[in-house]
């Protein structure tokens, strides 16, 4: 009997560029893929930030959302709402980041979808035909 892995590794192919002296997360530019424009860049950035915050909390670099909020110069409520994106189902992340399927909901609604069970998240994020 094998034991299921306890961690999930998500690799998001994003690049960090300096713009006006500040780091900016840029989605990959692959002109070969037609669906790339289907996912808006702000959604990719939000998912990348959420995973970054989650890694900081897991590594002990920050102990609370308030610590992250002070470091990022945003409110702790914003951190609490957006960090939910780091807990999306692997199927949703695959469709969003690898397959570049367009979302049927807004970014705000996507954060609410993260509270649903994983089995229901794909249909809620991409529509019932994608489930």
N, C-alpha and C positions, 0 to 999 in steps of 0.2 A: 504494500500500500504506500503510495507516494504522497508526500505532503505538498500542498499547494504553496507556491512562493508567497512570502509575506510582503514583498515590496513590488511595486510596479515602476518601471523605468519609462519615462516619457521623454523622447528626444524631439525637441522643437527646433527646426533649422532656421534660426533667426540670427541676424547679424547686428552688432552694436556699432553704430557710427557716431562720431562727434559732429554735432551741428550747433553752431554758435557757442562752442565751448561746453555744451552739455551732451551727455550720452543720449542717443535716441535708438530705440529698438526698431529695426527695419525687417520686414518680412522678406523672404528670399525672392529674388527676381528670376524666375524660370520662364522664359517666353514660350517654351515648348508646350506648357500645359494651358489648355483653354479655360479651365475652371478657376484659374488662380485669381482672376479679378472677382470671382463670385464671393470670396470671403473678404470682408473689409479689413483693412490693416489695423484699425483700432480694436477689433475683436482679437486678432492675433497678439497685439501688444498687451491687452488686458489679461489674456491667458498666460503669457510669458511673465508678466509682473506677478500674477497670483502664484505661479510656481516658484518664482524667485523669493517671494515672501514666505512661502511654505518651507522652502529650504533653509531660510534664515531662522525660522522658528524651530525647525527640527534640529538644526546644528547648534542652537543655543546662542546665536549671534544677537537674537532679540528674544525677549521672554514674553512679551505681550503685544497685542495689536497697537497699543498706545506707543510702545517703543518703535514699532515700524512706522507709525504715523508721524512721529517726531522726526525720524530719519528721512522720510519721504516728503515731509512738509504737506501732508494731507490730514484729513480728519480720521479718527479711529473708526468711526462709523463707515467711512468709505472703505477702509481696509477690511473691516468685517464683512461688508457686502461683497467686495470684489474677490476676496481670498477664496470664496466658495467655488470660483472657477477652477481652482487647483484640485477640486474633489469631484469633477465631472466624471462620468463613466468613461472607461477606456474606449468604448465604441463611439461615443460622441467626440472624443478627442481625435480618434482616427479619422472619422468623416470630416471633421473640421480642419485639422492640420495636414493630414496626408492626402485625402481625397479632394479637399477644397470644396466640399458641398456647401451651397449657400444656406444660411440659417433662415428659418421661417419666423423667427422671433427677434426681438431687439436684444441688445446686450444686457439691459436691465432684467428682461424676462429670462435670459439665459442664467443669470445668477440665481433666480428663483427656482429654475429647473434643477439646479445642482442639489436642491433639498429633496428632490424626488428619488425613489429607488432607482438603481441603475437600469433595471429592465424597462422602465417607463421614460427614461431621459431621451432616447433617440427619437421616439415618436413625438415627444413634446418639443424638441429643438428643431427637428427637420420636417415635421409634418407626419401624419399617419401613413403616408405612402412609403416612407423611408424606413419604417420599423422592420 
